[in-house]
Amino acid sequence: MVTLMRILRENFCNSSVEVRVGKNIASSISEIKEKKALVYPHSLSFVVEKVKNGLVNFVEFQIQDGESAKDISFAIQILETMFHEGFTRSDFVVAIGGGAITDLSGFVASVYMRGINLVNVPTTLLGMVDAALGGKNGVNFRGIKNIIGSFYQPSLVVSDLSFLETLPKEELCRGMAEVIKYGITLDKNLFNYLSWHRDQILLKDNSKLEEVVYRSSLNKLSIVKEDERETKGVRIVLNFGHTIGHAIEAASNFKVHHGEAVSVGMVCEAEIARELGYTKEDVVEALKFVLKSYGLPVSLEELKVNVSSDMLLLAVKKDKKAKESTITLPVLEDIGSWKKIEISLEVMQKCVLKCLK
Ligand SMILES: NC(=O)c1ccc[n+]([C@@H]2O[C@H](COP(=O)([O-])OP(=O)(O)OC[C@H]3O[C@@H](n4cnc5c(N)ncnc54)[C@H](O)[C@@H]3O)[C@@H](O)[C@H]2O)c1
């Protein structure tokens, strides 16, 4: 039985997306009668049963769990089978899983016959509030993360909150790092909501999670709509905390999870902006307070990994927002407001060492 859901629609340059948020809504995709490639990890067969309820005309692709699902070899295997099964341009790829599966499936959908319909059914909080939205996808090649990928929008995203019931608490908290990012950069009301309703959110109260997923989706899509291909300097706000976060992930050889790395990255980037006079002390403190309240780390020390400073600095220099001698960063002006700045790489690297020491 499909229950009530909230619906969000957004138009992009050449496409549009509908996002559905609610509990027990996964089977709503049974309205799609065309042939579907269902892509999901082995470990989520129990979740997939809910999606398959009433569904006809599909081929299943069970993939490895976690980041290893994003190896390009899986994309090639899926494409090959889709070709043999006679998939056409009017058919669909349906991704059921976390960000790893939606990234892989998005890439497959974008290249099969130069693009077929894509539906994302995210099953992690990170997937619902971030990875399944916005049209970025990517696979890993020769051990390099996301080195091959494209911008390709799903036409439908179904965020079924019942999936979060089985999600481990640490995975929920990792997703919360991105939600806190939307609050602190774009949406003061969301930020306050997260402070006031922490206990219910962590206890997975349905109405609170619905608000969190809905508002996060709204924030992300409003930014993506303005700057779909990251060329206008607006989408950069979604990268708040990610320059240093990615550097920590890379320097730890990906032992540190994305959510935790971004949490420390946000604090560090906020502290750098405070040093440079852009961000007020109380904004940095509010950010740290909320991150801590969701069990997220706010210092490198808490991550309990050895990362070499040289590797960190190298990763910062290689960041996509870095040029020859400068780097562009989104900085907080206040809770819910931000601006873009450009600073020298030398200053950035000095600040990184200072705040991560
Ligand atoms: N394209 C984008 O815009 C974007 C944004 C953020 C992250 N990402 C990508 O997303 C990936 C990380 O995504 P993730 O954090 O969702 O990780 P994930 O896809 O690896 O899933 C995390 C773990 O949770 C398990 N899981 C998933 N749903 C579950 C459920 N309902 N119940 C119990 N367990 C469940 C999975 O089996 C896996 O072990 C990374 O590859 C990252 O690069 C992409």
The ligand as a MOL file (V3000), in Angstrom:
LIG
                    3D

  0  0  0     0  0            999 V3000
M  V30 BEGIN CTAB
M  V30 COUNTS 44 48 0 0 0
M  V30 BEGIN ATOM
M  V30 1 N 26.6700 11.8780 -7.1450 0
M  V30 2 C 26.6580 12.6420 -6.0800 0
M  V30 3 O 26.2110 13.7970 -6.1110 0
M  V30 4 C 27.1950 12.0900 -4.7940 0
M  V30 5 C 27.0540 12.8320 -3.6110 0
M  V30 6 C 27.5200 12.2710 -2.4300 0
M  V30 7 C 28.1070 11.0100 -2.4370 0
M  V30 8 N 28.2190 10.3270 -3.5950 0 CHG=1
M  V30 9 C 28.8110 8.9770 -3.6250 0
M  V30 10 O 28.0180 8.1400 -2.8030 0
M  V30 11 C 28.8080 7.0710 -2.3100 0
M  V30 12 C 28.5160 6.8930 -0.8380 0
M  V30 13 O 27.1380 6.6910 -0.6950 0
M  V30 14 P 26.4930 6.0550 0.6450 0
M  V30 15 O 27.0420 6.7170 1.8490 0
M  V30 16 O 25.0250 6.0460 0.4310 0 CHG=-1
M  V30 17 O 27.1890 4.6490 0.6770 0
M  V30 18 P 26.8980 3.2070 0.0670 0
M  V30 19 O 26.1350 3.2780 -1.1730 0
M  V30 20 O 28.2110 2.5300 -0.0010 0
M  V30 21 O 26.0300 2.5590 1.2270 0
M  V30 22 C 26.5540 2.5270 2.5440 0
M  V30 23 C 26.2630 1.1980 3.2110 0
M  V30 24 O 24.9060 1.1910 3.6520 0
M  V30 25 C 24.2800 -0.0340 3.2610 0
M  V30 26 N 22.8670 0.2680 3.0930 0
M  V30 27 C 22.3080 0.9870 2.1130 0
M  V30 28 N 20.9920 1.1300 2.3310 0
M  V30 29 C 20.7210 0.4420 3.4730 0
M  V30 30 C 19.5310 0.2190 4.2190 0
M  V30 31 N 18.3750 0.7620 3.8520 0
M  V30 32 N 19.6160 -0.5290 5.3380 0
M  V30 33 C 20.7970 -1.0470 5.7400 0
M  V30 34 N 21.9620 -0.8650 5.0870 0
M  V30 35 C 21.9130 -0.1180 3.9660 0
M  V30 36 C 24.9810 -0.4050 1.9880 0
M  V30 37 O 24.8070 -1.7720 1.7310 0
M  V30 38 C 26.4370 -0.0160 2.3050 0
M  V30 39 O 27.0780 -1.0250 3.0170 0
M  V30 40 C 30.2500 7.4230 -2.6040 0
M  V30 41 O 30.7060 6.6390 -3.6790 0
M  V30 42 C 30.1970 8.9000 -3.0260 0
M  V30 43 O 31.2000 9.2160 -3.9600 0
M  V30 44 C 27.7660 10.8300 -4.7580 0
M  V30 END ATOM
M  V30 BEGIN BOND
M  V30 1 1 1 2
M  V30 2 2 2 3
M  V30 3 1 2 4
M  V30 4 1 4 5
M  V30 5 2 4 44
M  V30 6 2 5 6
M  V30 7 1 6 7
M  V30 8 2 7 8
M  V30 9 1 8 9
M  V30 10 1 8 44
M  V30 11 1 9 10
M  V30 12 1 9 42
M  V30 13 1 10 11
M  V30 14 1 11 12
M  V30 15 1 11 40
M  V30 16 1 12 13
M  V30 17 1 13 14
M  V30 18 2 14 15
M  V30 19 1 14 16
M  V30 20 1 14 17
M  V30 21 1 17 18
M  V30 22 2 18 19
M  V30 23 1 18 20
M  V30 24 1 18 21
M  V30 25 1 21 22
M  V30 26 1 22 23
M  V30 27 1 23 24
M  V30 28 1 23 38
M  V30 29 1 24 25
M  V30 30 1 25 26
M  V30 31 1 25 36
M  V30 32 1 26 27
M  V30 33 1 26 35
M  V30 34 2 27 28
M  V30 35 1 28 29
M  V30 36 1 29 30
M  V30 37 2 29 35
M  V30 38 1 30 31
M  V30 39 2 30 32
M  V30 40 1 32 33
M  V30 41 2 33 34
M  V30 42 1 34 35
M  V30 43 1 36 37
M  V30 44 1 36 38
M  V30 45 1 38 39
M  V30 46 1 40 41
M  V30 47 1 40 42
M  V30 48 1 42 43
M  V30 END BOND
M  V30 END CTAB
M  END
